[in-house]
Amino acid sequence: MANQAAEVLVLGAGPGGYTAAFRAADLGKQVVLVDSGAALGGVCLNVGCIPSKALLHAARVIAETREMSENGVSFGPPEIDLGRLRAWKDGVVGRLTGGLATLARQRKVTTIRGYGRFTAPHELAVELAEGGAVSVGFEHAIIAAGSEAITLPFIPASDPRVIDSTGALEIEEVPGRLLVIGGGIIGLEMATVYHELGAQITVVELLDQLIPGADRDVVAPLAKRAGRLYENVFLRTRVTAVQAGAEGLTVSFDGPKAPATDTFDRILVAVGRRPNGSLIGAERAGVAVDPSGFIPVSKQMRTSVPHIFAIGDVVGQPMLAHKAMHEARVAAEVIAGKNSFFDARAIPSVAYTDPEVAWAGVTENEARAAGVAYGKGVFPWAASGRSLTLGRSEGTTKVLFDEATGRIIGCGITGPSAGDLVAEAVLAIEMGADAADIGLTIHPHPTLSETVAMAAEAFEGTITDLYLPRRPGRPGPGRPG
C-alpha cells in the first residue's frame, strides 16, 4: 500500500471513529480511516456491546422458560450447544461489520488496517496488519483510539483460565465455578450470561454496592436477585492474590464476609478500562495527554492542537459508545466549518443485566452532593399491570425534578427493557420538560413506558394508581398555574 494523504484522518474505527469518518465524508471531506482490528466497529461491535447483548438475549430466554414453570408452563432443561450459540453471536457481529464495510465503500472512505502512531503534527505512521508500513499525511485528524481493559498485576494473566470481557464472550466452556472480579456493568452482564448457562457465580466488588455509579435504590432489585441466584456476592472486598493450580485458581480475599481463600474454575477480571491516549504517539503531534491517558478537549472536541480532535473513551468518562457517536458528529462538523458543540444535558447509562438498570441525568447521590433542591416521584412496578403480566414485579421507575422549576433533572429505572425506557427521560431532560409535561403525555396502557408518566404524577401528587398523601405546596390535577 502506498503512502496516503487525507483531508481528514480518523484513528480508530469504533462507533465514534466510523461515525466521524462517515459524517466527514458526507460533508464532502476526503477521509482515511485507520484501525488495527480485523473489521470495522471497534471493541463495541466486535467484542463488546453487540456480542454481549446477543448472549444476554439467550440468557433471558433461558431464564423466562424456567420462571414460567411457576405459572403452569414447564419446559425441560435447556440443551445448550455452545458452538451453535457462538456461531449465532458471531453471525450477528458479522452482519453489522459487513454493513459498515459497505457504508465505507459507498462513501469512498479509505480504510487502512494497522496500528497507527503520530510521528508529526500532520503525519501518522501505520504498521500494517499484513506487514509493512505506510505514512498518512493529513490536514485534520480525529483521534478515536478508545480504551483497553485494566489488568491486575497479581493475577496470572497468561493462565487461560483468567479471562477479560473479550475472552468471556468466546464462551469456550461453562465453568463450574466462576469468580467475577468487579461488580460494575461489564462484570454483571457476563455474570448474567454465565449463570443462565449453568455456572455458579461469585461476584466480588471493592465498593459497598453493585454498579457504584447508580443510586443504591435503583440497583437494589438487581442486587436482591443476584443475592438470591448467585453463589456469593461480596461487597467491600478485594482480591489480594491468585494462585494457579491443577485443581483450579485459588483466590485470597480481604473483606468482611468473604472467606480467606476459595478456589474457582475460571476468573473474569472486569475492573474497568483505561484510555489509549498514551499509546498513539500523541506527544509527537503536540497533543496533550494527562497522566491517566485521557486527552483533554474543548466542547468542539479540539485537543491542544487546533487541527487535531479527539472523541470517545479517550477524552473522558463516561466511556460509552453513544456518547462517542455524538462527539464524532461534532468533530466532523467543526472540521467542515459548522458551528457545532457537544453540550449534552444527559448521557444515559445502561446495565443489560437481569433486571436491566438504566439511569440518566443527575442521580440522587449527585444531587445531594451538589446541594441541589430536588424532589422525586417513584413508581413501583408491583403496581404496573404490564410488569405483573411479565412476571417481573421487582422493577421501579424513579424520576427526579428540580423543586424550584419542576423540570426533570434525572431518572433511574430498573426492570425489563429499562435501557429502552430511559430514552424518554433523556429526551425530556434535553427538552426541559416539567412533571406536568410528562404526566399529561398520554402513554399506551398497559405498558412499561407508562411507569415514567406515573412517576411524574407521583411527584406532582396527581397519581391515581397509587395512594400517596398530598405533599404541601404540590399542585392538584392538571398543569400548575
N, C-alpha and C positions, 0 to 999 in steps of 0.2 A: 504494500500500500504506500502510495506517495504521500509526501507531506501535504497538509491541508491548510486552508485559510478559511476563516469563518467570520461573518459579521457578529454572530452570537455563538459562543461555545457554552455548552451545558455539561457540567461534570457530575455525572450520576443520573441514572435513568429510573429511579424510583417514582412514586406518584408525583412528587414535587418536580423532579427532573424532567419526566416526559411531558408533564403539563406545561412547564416552562418552554420546552422545546417546541411543542405543538402550537402554543399560543404565539410565540415569537414568529414561527413560520406563517401562521395565519395573518400576522400583521406585516408580512412582506419581507421578513428577515431571512437571510441565508444562514442555516443552523447546522452545527456539528454537535452531535450528542455522544459523549464518551462514557462508557460504563464497563466495569470488569465482569459483570455477570454473564451467564450463558444466554439470558433472554432479558428483554426489557421488563420493567416492573419493579426492580429492586427487591429488597427484603420483603416488603409488604405483600407484593403479589406472588413472589416465588416461594418464600419460606417464612411467611408471617401471616398477615391479616387474612388472606384468601384461603390458603390451605387449612388454617386453623378453624375457620368458620365452616368449612366443609366437614371436618371431623366433628366439630361441635354439633352440627346438624345430625350426624349419625348418632352421636351420644344422646341427643334429645329424643330421637326416635326410640332408642333402646329404653330410655327412662319412661317414656309415655306408655309403651307396651307393658312395662312392669307395673306402673301405677294404676293402669286401667283394670288390673285384676281385682283391685279393691272395690270396683264398681260393676263387677259382673261380666267383664270381658277379659278372658285369660288367653295368653299365648304361651307356647313353650319357651324354654331358654333359648336365647339367640345363638345362632351358629355364625361365628364371625370368621370370615376369610380375610385375613389381613392383606394378602396380596391384591385381592379384588378391591378392597376398601382403599388401599394405597393407590391403585390404578385409577379409581374414580376421582380421588382427590387430585392426582396429577393431571387427569384429563381436564378438570375444571381450570386448573392453572394454565394448562396448555392452550385452551381456547382463548383465554384472556391475553396471554403473552403473544399468541399468534395475531390476535386482533390489534395489539399495539404495534407489532411489526408492520402490519398492513397500513395503519394510520401514519406511521413514519414515512413509508414509501409514498403514500398519497400526497403527503405534504412536502416531499423531496427533502426530508431531514436526513443528513448523512450520519449513520451510526458507526461508531468505532468500538470494537470490543477490546478492552485493555485497561490497564491501571494507569491513571493519569496523575501527574505531579507538575506543578508550576515550576518553570525554570526562569521566568522573567515576567514583568507586568503584562506582557501581551503574548505570552507563549506557554504552551503546555506540552510536555513530553509524555508520550503514551507508550508503555510497554505492552505490546500486542499479545493477546491471549494465545495466538498461534505462533508466536515467536517474532523477534524483531521489534522495531520501534518506529514511531513516526512523531513528527512535531506538528502541532496545530497552532497557527498564529490566529489571533482573534482581536476584534475591536472591543467587544464586550464579553464578559463571562458571567455565568450564573453557577455558583457552587451549590450543588445538591448532593453532597458526599455522604450524608446520612450518619449512621451510628453503628456501633457493634456491641455485642453482648459483653457485659462485665464478667470477668472470671475471678475466682477466689484462689489466692496463692497456695493455700494449704490443702487444696483438693487435687488429687492426681488426674489432671486433665487428659493425660494420654490413655487413661483406662477407658475402654469403650463403654463401660457401664455408667460413666459420667457423661451426661448429655446436656446441651443447652436447648433452647426452644427449637432451633433448626433440627437437631437430632431427634427431638421428641416427635416432630411432625413426620418423621420417616416411619414411625410405628413398626420398627423391625420385629418387636416382640411385645407381649404384655407381661411385664414383670409381676411376680407375686407380691412384692412389697416395693413401693416407690416412695422415695423421700423427695418432696418438693421444697427447695430452699428459696423462700421468697413468697410472701402472701400478697403480692400485687396482682395486676390484671393477667400478665402472661402466665405466671405460675398457676393461678387458679383456673384459667381456661384449660390448661393442659391437665390439671388435676381432674377437671370435669370429664374430659375425654377418657383418660386412663381409668378413672373409677368405673365408668359405664362399660368399658371394655373388659373389666374384671380385676383390675389391680387393687390392692389395699393401699390407701393413700395416707401419708403423714405429711402435713404442712408445717413448716417452721417459719416464723416471722419475727424479726427483731423488734418491731414496734408493738404497741398494745392493741392493735386491731388489724383485721384484714383490709386490704385496699385503703391504705392510710390517707390517700388524697380525698376521699369522700367522707361525708358525715357518718358518724357511727350508727345513727338510727336508720340511714339509708342502706348501710351494709348489713344491718342486723339480720334480716331474713336469710341472706346468703350465709352468714356466719352460723346461724342456727341450723340450717340444712347441712352445711359442711360438718358441723359438730356431730350431727346425727348419723351421717353416712360414712364419713371418713374414719379411719382407724384412730388418728390423732390430729389435733390442731394445737400447736404450741406457740403461744404468743410471748412476747418479751423474752425471746430465746434466741441464742446464737449457736451456730455450729462452730466448734473450736478446732476440730481435727477430723480427718477421714483417713482410715487405713484400709488399703485394698488387700483382700484375702481371697483364698479359693472359695470360701463359703459365702462371700458377699463383701459389701462395703460397710465397715464398722465405723460408726459416726459417734463423736463425742459432743455432748450438748452442755450448754450452760443456760439454765432457765428454771423458773420456779416450779414447773410441773413436769418438765421433761426428765427422762431417765438420764443417768450419767452416760450411758452408751446404748446403742441399738444397732442392729445390722439390717441392711437393705439390699435388694437385688439390683436396684438402679437408683441414681440420684439425678434429679433435674435441677440445674442451677439457673434460677430466674430472679436475679437480684438487681436487674436494671440494665441500662445501656449507657455507653459513653459516646460522645460525638467524635467524628473523624477529622475534625478541623486541623489537628496537628500531624496528620498523616499524608497531606497532599502538597507539601512544599509551599504552603501559603506565604511563608516569610519571604520567599524569593520573588513573589509578586508584590510584596509590600503590604499584604493583608494582615491586619492584627488578629491574633488568636489568643484567647485568655488561657490561664493555666489549666482549665478543665477541658480545653479543646473546643470550646464554643467560639463562634465568630460573631462579634457584635455587629449589629446592623441598625440602620435607621428604619423609619416606618415605610420608606420606599425600598427597603431591602438592600440598600447600598452598604458595602463594607467601608473600611477606612480608605480604600482605593476607589475613587468615584466610578470608574468604568467596570468594576467587579462587584457583583451582587452575591448574596447567599440566602438560602432558604432551607426550611425543613428542620430536621433534627439538629443540624449543625449550628443553628442560630439560637437554640434555647428551648426550654420546656413550654408547653407540653410536646413531647415527641410523638406526634400524631399525623397520619397521612393526610387527613382532611385539612389540617392546618397548613401543611406543606403545599398542598394544591392551591390554596387561596393565595399564599405568599408567592407562589410561582407565577400566577397571573399578574400580580402587582409588578414583579421584577420585569417580566417580559413587556408589559405595557409601558413601564417607565423607560425602558430601553428604546421602545418605539416612539417615544415622545409624548406619551399620555401622562396626565397628572394624577396618577394612581397612588393610593396609600393602603397599607394594611392597618385597619383600625377596627378589628372585631370586638364587639361587646361581649361575646360569649363564644367559647370553643367547647363543644360537648366532648365528654369522655364516656366510654362505654366498656364495661367488662361483659363479654359474651358468655358468662358463666350460667349456671342453672341454680337460681334465677339470675337473669341479667340485672346489672346495676348500671345506671346511667345518671349523669349529672352535668349541669351546665350553669354558667354564670357564677354568682357568689354562693359559696357554701355557708352554712351556719357558723362553722368554725372561723371562716374568713371574716364574716360579718361581725362576729363578736370581737375578734382580734383588732379589727379596724374601727370599732366603736360605732358601727352603723346601726341606726334605729330601724329595726325591721320587724315585720310581722310575718306569720306563716299560716298557710292553710294546708291541712293534711287530710288525705282521704285514704282510709284503709281499704285494701282490695277485698277484705272479707265482706264489705258492703256492696261489692260490684257483682251484678248478675253475670256479666261476661266472665269475670275471673272464676266464679264458682262453677260455671259450666266447663271451664278448662281444668277444674280440679286443682287450682292453684290460688288459694285464698291468702297466701302469706305476703303478697305484694303490698306496696304502698306508694302513693304519689304525694310529694311534698313540694309546695311552691312558696318561695319567699318574695315578699313585697317590701318596698320602701314605705315606711309608715307615713312619711311626710307627703308623698305623691301618690301612693297606691300602686305605683308601677312595679312590674315584676323585675326582680333582680337575680333570681336564681331558681333552680329546680333540681330535685332529685327523685328518681323513680327506680323502684325495684320490682321485678316481675318479668314474665314472658314478654318479649318484644319491647322491653324498656328502651333499647337503643333506637328503635323506630319512633317511639312515642316522644322522646325528649326533643325531637326536631321541632315540634310545635312550640315548646318553651323557648328554644333558641330563636325562632322567628319572632316570638312575642317580645323577647328581650331586645332584639335588634330594632323592632318597630316601636319600642317604648310603650307597649300595651299596659293597661292597668287591669286590676282584677275584674272590673265590670266588662272590659273588652273580651276577656277570656270566658267569663261565666255566661255572658249573653250570646256568645257564639254557639249556635246550635250544633251539637255533636251527635253523630248517629248512635242509636241505642238498640241493643246493648253492645257496647264496645269497650275496650280498654282505654281508648282515647278520651272518653268522657270523664275519666278519673282526673284528667288535668283540669277540666272545667269545674268539676265538683270540688277539687282542692281550692280553686279560686273562690268558689261560692262559700266554702268553709271559712276562708279568710274574711270575706265580706259579711258573713252572717246571714246569707240568703239560702243556704243549702236546705233541702227538704229530705234528702236521702240519709241524713244523719240528724240526730238531735244534739245541737250544741247551744248552750246558754248564750244569749246575746252579749257580745262584748261592749262595754261602754264606748260610745262615740262611733260605733260601727254602723254604717247605713243599713236600712232595711232593703226590701226588694227593689230591683231596678238600678239604674245608673245613679251614682252620687250627684247631688245638685240638681 
